[in-house]
Amino acid sequence: MFTKLLVANRGEIAVRIIRACREMGIKTVAVYSEADKDSLHTLLADEAICIGPAPSDQSYLNMERIISATVAMKAEAIHPGFGFLSENARFAELCERCSITFIGPSAELIHKMGNKSEARKTMMEAGVPVVPGSKEPVRDAAEAKAMADQIGYPVMIKASSGGGGKGMRISWGPDDFEANFQSAQLESVKGFSDDTMYLERYIEKPRHIEFQILADKQGHVVHLGERDCSIQRRHQKILEESPSIAISPELRKKMGETAVRAAKAVGYENAGTIEFLLDKDKNFYFMEMNTRIQVEHPVTEMVTGMDLIREQIRIAAGEPLLVTQDQIRIEGHAIECRINAENPSRHFMPCPGLITNVHTPGGNGVRVDSHIYCDYRVPPNYDSMLLKLIVHGKDRKSAIAKMRSALGELVIEGIETNLDFQYEILEHEAFENGDTDTHFIPAYFPEYGKE
């Protein structure tokens, strides 16, 4: 096992990793930008080192500085968390070259599954159902339009290297296709330095269902059930739950086996997520594979009792999985709300600033993952997430009641947040009845849900 690990991230996920390492007896090194000098992760780690100015490209995305910090601090491994460099194949390759263990899959696998069109092709070859669409990546708008005419409208235009809702557009017919294609492609070039796109038949009102997998270096792969991530704004998740009300035990078994087959098809190692779209007729289609820990991993931890960060580190150190598939039990129901520094009524505009008062809820089955504290100044440079509020109940109804209570107790003053909006979602009859899909917010909250 490692004696020292560097956390190449910030915010609540950095705090989460540091806590897991502390329990395992592993010393930690926090990296921080000048804007994050007083962030909680720098205070909790055993050591901390500044890696540059506030802009991400000069700090948390600067591979050379992070590698140099790792070597200087004599850390043996790097945990990238999520976002930033967590799915960057070049960074994973640099770690390998410098004999630093990257807590995640190999650089080759990150590259293969990070390119969405390549991942689609791989899954098709493995017999995993995919949404009907293009088989090869495409750059030219006219060529893409010919493909769209064959696939049939509406179609979803997606960036091959996309993520977080960027580089995505819906084309409802041939008249708006080229404009949407060029707009998505421009966004992809700006966000990912990649102009390759792919097309999928647009499935109306699907559920976003993802399966958590763990795979060790010995070839064992298990899944830990599903998460329903259908509550989204602008293609970004804001509330997740496990298990999904839409999944029967039989369908769970089928989808779980498919997720494991997909992971084995690419020789996957470490924690990962197989994401599916589930249509109204209960047909499911592979959407993408995330080769990192997910923001919403706590809901899986709450219903399985497993520590996914700990498992990531164990696997990276060469240790085998401690459980087989038949030993994994899904118990109760968990819900996570992402509390962001943003104003929902102003198109979810980020709202950085000074937090003047904080009170977090507690009690049986209530968990708060966060890096904020009273008098903490939220910088304008990074993602707006302040904390994740997670609850666990014996069933979905009790979990909803517990989350309403916890949201009612949570206080964050000094800045705008989406706290009240989350409460509105939990109070909505459609959510209570499980009538959710990826269009839930535009359908029931049109004042917030404009794209």
C-alpha positions in Angstrom: 0.0 0.0 0.0 1.1 3.6 -0.7 2.6 5.6 2.2 2.0 9.0 0.6 -0.6 10.2 -2.0 -1.0 13.5 -3.8 -4.6 14.7 -4.4 -4.7 16.5 -7.8 -8.0 18.3 -7.2 -9.8 20.8 -5.0 -13.1 21.3 -3.2 -15.2 18.6 -1.7 -13.7 15.7 -3.7 -10.2 16.6 -2.5 -11.6 16.6 1.1 -13.3 13.2 0.5 -10.1 11.6 -0.8 -8.0 13.0 2.1 -10.4 11.5 4.6 -10.3 8.1 3.0 -6.5 8.2 3.0 -6.4 9.2 6.6 -8.5 6.1 7.5 -6.2 3.9 5.5 -3.0 5.4 7.2 -1.8 7.1 4.0 -0.3 10.5 4.3 -1.6 13.1 1.8 -0.3 16.1 -0.1 -2.8 18.8 -1.2 -2.1 20.9 -4.3 -3.8 24.3 -4.4 -3.9 27.4 -6.6 -3.4 30.9 -5.2 -7.2 31.3 -5.0 -7.5 28.1 -2.9 -4.8 29.0 -0.3 -7.4 28.8 2.5 -9.6 26.0 1.1 -10.4 23.2 3.5 -8.5 20.5 1.6 -5.2 22.4 2.1 -5.9 22.5 5.9 -6.8 18.8 6.2 -3.9 17.3 4.2 -0.6 16.4 5.9 1.2 18.7 3.5 0.2 21.3 0.9 1.9 22.9 -2.0 0.9 25.8 -4.3 1.0 25.0 -8.0 0.1 28.3 -9.6 -2.3 31.2 -10.0 -6.1 30.9 -9.9 -6.8 30.0 -13.6 -7.2 26.3 -14.0 -4.8 26.0 -17.0 -2.0 27.5 -14.8 -2.7 25.3 -11.8 -5.1 22.3 -11.6 -4.7 21.6 -15.3 -1.0 22.1 -15.4 0.4 18.6 -15.7 4.0 19.4 -15.4 3.5 21.4 -12.1 1.5 18.6 -10.6 4.0 15.9 -11.6 6.8 18.1 -10.2 5.0 18.6 -7.0 4.5 14.8 -6.7 8.2 14.2 -7.2 9.2 17.0 -4.8 6.9 15.8 -2.1 7.9 12.2 -2.6 4.4 10.9 -3.1 4.0 7.5 -4.8 0.5 8.0 -6.2 -1.9 10.6 -7.6 -5.6 10.6 -7.1 -7.2 12.9 -9.7 -10.7 13.0 -8.3 -13.2 14.0 -11.0 -13.0 16.8 -13.6 -9.7 18.5 -14.3 -7.2 15.8 -15.3 -9.1 12.8 -14.1 -9.9 11.6 -17.7 -6.8 13.0 -19.4 -4.9 10.2 -21.1 -1.7 12.3 -21.5 -1.6 13.0 -17.8 -2.1 9.3 -16.9 0.7 8.5 -19.4 3.0 11.1 -17.7 2.4 9.5 -14.4 3.3 6.1 -15.8 6.5 7.5 -17.3 7.5 9.0 -14.0 6.8 5.8 -12.1 3.9 7.5 -10.2 0.7 5.4 -9.7 -2.3 7.0 -11.3 -5.5 6.1 -9.3 -7.5 5.1 -12.3 -7.3 3.1 -15.5 -4.4 3.1 -18.0 -3.8 6.0 -20.3 -4.6 3.8 -23.3 -8.0 2.9 -21.8 -8.8 6.5 -20.9 -8.1 7.5 -24.5 -10.1 4.7 -25.9 -13.2 5.3 -23.7 -12.8 9.1 -23.5 -13.5 9.4 -27.2 -17.3 8.9 -27.3 -17.4 7.7 -31.0 -14.6 5.2 -30.4 -16.4 4.0 -27.2 -19.6 3.5 -29.2 -17.7 1.4 -31.8 -16.1 -0.7 -29.1 -19.4 -1.4 -27.4 -21.1 -2.4 -30.7 -18.3 -4.9 -31.2 -18.9 -6.2 -27.7 -22.6 -6.7 -28.3 -23.7 -3.9 -26.0 -26.8 -2.1 -27.3 -26.1 1.5 -28.4 -28.4 4.3 -29.5 -28.8 4.1 -33.3 -26.4 6.6 -34.8 -23.1 7.2 -36.7 -20.5 4.4 -36.6 -17.6 6.7 -37.3 -16.6 10.2 -36.1 -17.4 13.0 -38.5 -16.0 16.5 -39.0 -17.8 17.9 -42.1 -21.3 19.4 -41.6 -22.6 18.3 -45.1 -21.4 14.7 -44.5 -22.9 14.7 -41.0 -26.2 16.0 -42.5 -26.3 13.0 -44.9 -25.8 10.7 -41.9 -28.6 12.5 -40.0 -31.0 12.1 -43.0 -30.3 8.3 -42.8 -30.6 8.0 -39.0 -33.9 10.0 -39.0 -34.8 13.1 -37.0 -34.6 14.3 -34.3 -30.9 13.6 -33.8 -28.5 14.5 -31.0 -25.2 16.0 -32.2 -22.4 15.2 -29.7 -18.7 16.1 -29.4 -16.5 12.9 -29.5 -14.5 14.3 -26.5 -17.4 16.0 -24.8 -18.7 16.0 -21.3 -20.7 18.1 -18.8 -23.3 18.9 -21.5 -20.8 20.8 -23.7 -20.7 20.2 -27.4 -24.2 18.9 -27.6 -27.2 20.1 -29.7 -30.5 18.6 -30.8 -31.5 18.9 -34.4 -35.2 18.5 -35.0 -35.0 18.4 -38.8 -32.8 19.1 -41.9 -33.4 22.8 -41.8 -31.7 23.4 -38.5 -29.1 20.6 -38.7 -26.0 22.5 -40.1 -26.4 25.4 -37.8 -26.6 23.1 -34.8 -23.7 21.0 -36.0 -21.4 24.0 -36.4 -22.4 25.4 -33.1 -21.7 22.1 -31.2 -18.5 21.7 -33.1 -17.3 25.2 -32.3 -18.1 24.5 -28.6 -16.1 21.2 -28.8 -13.1 22.9 -30.3 -13.1 25.6 -27.6 -13.8 23.2 -24.7 -11.9 20.0 -25.8 -9.6 21.0 -28.7 -11.3 18.4 -30.8 -13.5 19.0 -33.9 -14.7 15.3 -34.3 -18.4 14.8 -33.7 -20.9 11.9 -33.8 -24.6 11.6 -34.1 -27.3 9.6 -32.2 -31.0 9.2 -32.8 -32.6 11.5 -30.2 -34.6 9.4 -27.7 -37.3 11.6 -26.3 -37.8 11.7 -22.5 -35.4 9.0 -21.5 -34.1 8.2 -18.0 -30.4 8.6 -17.4 -29.3 5.4 -15.7 -25.7 4.6 -14.8 -24.2 1.5 -13.3 -21.2 1.7 -11.0 -18.5 -0.9 -11.6 -15.3 -1.9 -9.8 -12.6 -3.9 -11.6 -9.3 -5.1 -10.1 -6.0 -6.0 -11.8 -6.8 -9.7 -11.5 -9.7 -9.5 -13.9 -12.6 -9.5 -11.5 -15.4 -7.1 -12.3 -18.6 -6.4 -10.3 -21.3 -3.8 -10.5 -22.8 -2.0 -7.5 -26.3 -1.3 -8.9 -27.6 1.7 -10.6 -28.0 5.4 -10.0 -30.9 7.4 -11.6 -29.5 10.7 -12.7 -32.4 12.0 -14.8 -32.9 15.3 -12.9 -30.7 17.6 -15.0 -30.4 21.2 -15.9 -28.7 22.0 -19.2 -27.5 18.4 -19.5 -25.8 18.6 -16.1 -27.0 16.4 -13.1 -28.2 18.2 -10.0 -30.0 15.4 -8.1 -29.3 11.6 -8.1 -30.8 8.6 -6.4 -30.2 4.9 -6.0 -31.9 2.6 -6.7 -34.0 3.8 -9.6 -37.8 3.5 -9.2 -38.0 2.5 -12.9 -35.7 -0.5 -12.7 -37.2 -3.9 -11.8 -34.9 -6.6 -10.2 -35.0 -8.5 -13.6 -34.0 -5.4 -15.6 -31.3 -4.5 -13.0 -29.8 -7.9 -13.4 -29.8 -7.6 -17.2 -28.4 -4.0 -17.2 -25.8 -4.9 -14.6 -24.6 -7.9 -16.5 -24.3 -5.7 -19.6 -22.3 -3.1 -17.7 -19.9 -5.8 -16.5 -19.6 -7.2 -20.0 -18.8 -3.8 -21.3 -16.1 -3.3 -18.7 -14.6 -6.7 -19.4 -14.7 -6.0 -23.2 -12.1 -3.2 -22.8 -10.1 -4.9 -20.0 -11.1 -2.2 -17.5 -9.4 -1.6 -14.2 -10.4 0.6 -11.2 -13.8 2.3 -10.6 -15.9 3.4 -13.6 -19.4 4.1 -14.7 -21.3 2.7 -17.6 -24.0 5.2 -18.6 -27.3 4.1 -20.3 -30.4 5.8 -21.6 -33.6 4.0 -20.7 -36.6 4.7 -22.9 -40.3 4.5 -22.0 -40.5 0.9 -23.2 -37.6 -0.1 -20.9 -35.1 -0.5 -23.7 -31.7 0.6 -22.6 -28.8 1.8 -24.7 -25.1 2.5 -23.9 -24.3 6.2 -23.9 -20.8 6.5 -22.5 -18.2 5.2 -20.0 -16.7 7.5 -17.4 -13.2 6.3 -16.4 -13.2 8.1 -13.0 -15.1 8.4 -9.8 -18.4 10.3 -10.2 -19.7 13.2 -8.3 -22.7 11.1 -7.3 -20.7 8.1 -6.0 -22.0 8.7 -2.4 -25.5 7.4 -3.1 -24.0 4.1 -4.2 -21.9 4.1 -1.0 -25.0 4.7 1.1 -27.0 1.7 -0.3 -24.1 -0.7 -0.5 -22.0 0.2 2.5 -18.8 0.3 0.4 -16.2 3.1 0.3 -15.5 3.7 -3.4 -12.5 5.9 -2.9 -10.9 3.3 -0.6 -11.6 0.6 -3.2 -10.0 2.8 -6.0 -6.8 3.1 -3.9 -6.8 -0.6 -3.1 -7.2 -1.6 -6.7 -4.5 0.8 -7.9 -2.1 -0.7 -5.3 -2.8 -4.2 -6.9 -5.1 -5.6 -4.2 -8.0 -7.7 -5.3 -11.7 -7.0 -4.9 -13.0 -8.0 -1.4 -16.5 -8.9 -2.7 -18.0 -11.1 -5.4 -21.2 -10.1 -7.3 -23.4 -12.3 -5.2 -22.2 -10.7 -2.0 -23.3 -7.2 -3.0 -26.6 -6.1 -1.5 -28.6 -2.9 -2.3 -30.3 -1.8 0.9 -32.7 1.1 1.3 -32.8 4.2 -0.8 -30.4 7.1 -1.1 -30.8 10.6 -2.7 -28.1 13.2 -3.3 -28.7 17.0 -3.9 -25.9 19.1 -5.4 -26.0 22.5 -3.7 -24.4 25.0 -6.0 -23.5 28.7 -5.8 -25.8 29.7 -8.6 -29.1 31.5 -9.2 -31.6 29.2 -10.9 -33.9 32.1 -11.8 -31.1 33.7 -13.8 -30.3 30.7 -16.0 -28.2 29.1 -13.2 -25.7 32.0 -13.3 -22.7 31.3 -10.9 -22.7 33.3 -7.7 -19.3 33.4 -6.1 -18.6 35.4 -3.0 -18.2 35.4 0.8 -20.2 32.8 2.8 -21.2 34.6 6.0 -23.0 31.8 7.8 -23.2 28.0 7.4 -25.3 25.4 9.2 -25.3 21.8 7.9 -27.9 19.2 8.9 -27.1 15.9 10.6 -28.8 12.9 12.2 -29.3 9.3 11.2 -28.8 8.7 7.5 -27.7 12.2 6.7 -24.3 12.9 5.1 -22.7 16.2 3.9 -19.7 16.2 1.6 -18.3 19.7 1.4 -15.3 22.0 1.6 -17.0 25.2 2.7 -17.1 27.0 6.1 -18.2 30.3 7.6 -16.2 33.2 6.1 -15.0 31.0 3.2 -14.8 33.0 0.0 -16.1 31.0 -3.0 -13.8 31.8 -5.9 -15.2 32.6 -9.4 -12.7 30.4 -11.2 -14.1 26.9 -10.7 -17.2 24.8 -10.6 -20.0 26.2 -8.5 -20.7 23.2 -6.4 -20.6 24.0 -2.7 -21.6 20.7 -1.1 -23.4 17.4 -1.7 -26.3 16.6 0.7 -26.9 12.8 0.8 -29.6 11.0 2.7 -30.4 7.3 3.2 -33.8 5.9 4.1 -35.4 2.4 4.3 -37.3 3.2 1.1 -37.8 6.0 -1.5 -40.6 7.6 0.4 -38.7 7.9 3.7 -35.6 9.1 1.8 -37.6 11.9 0.2 -39.0 12.9 3.6 -35.5 12.9 5.1 -34.1 15.0 2.3 -36.8 17.6 2.6 -36.1 17.8 6.4 -32.3 18.1 5.7 -32.8 20.8 3.0 -35.0 22.7 5.4 -32.2 22.7 8.0 -29.4 23.6 5.7 -28.3 27.2 5.9 -25.8 29.0 3.5 -25.9 32.8 3.8 -24.0 35.5 1.9 -24.3 34.1 -1.6 -27.1 32.8 -3.9 -27.6 29.0 -4.0 -29.9 26.5 -5.6 -31.1 25.3 -2.2 -34.7 26.5 -2.6 -34.9 25.1 -6.1 -33.8 21.6 -4.8 -36.6 21.8 -2.2 -39.1 22.7 -5.0 -38.0 19.6 -6.9 -38.4 17.3 -3.8 -41.9 18.9 -3.2 -43.1 18.3 -6.7 -45.8 15.6 -7.1 -44.2 14.2 -10.3 -40.9 13.7 -8.5 -42.7 12.1 -5.5 -44.4 9.7 -7.9 -41.2 8.9 -9.7 -42.4 10.5 -13.0 -38.9 11.7 -13.9 -36.8 11.8 -17.1 -34.1 14.1 -18.5 -36.8 16.7 -19.4 -38.2 17.0 -15.9 -36.9 20.5 -15.2 -37.9 22.0 -18.6 -41.3 20.3 -18.3 -42.2 21.2 -14.7 -40.1 24.3 -14.1 -40.0 26.1 -17.5 -38.9 29.3 -15.8 -35.7 27.5 -14.8 -35.4 24.9 -17.5 -34.8 27.0 -20.6 -31.8 25.6 -22.5 
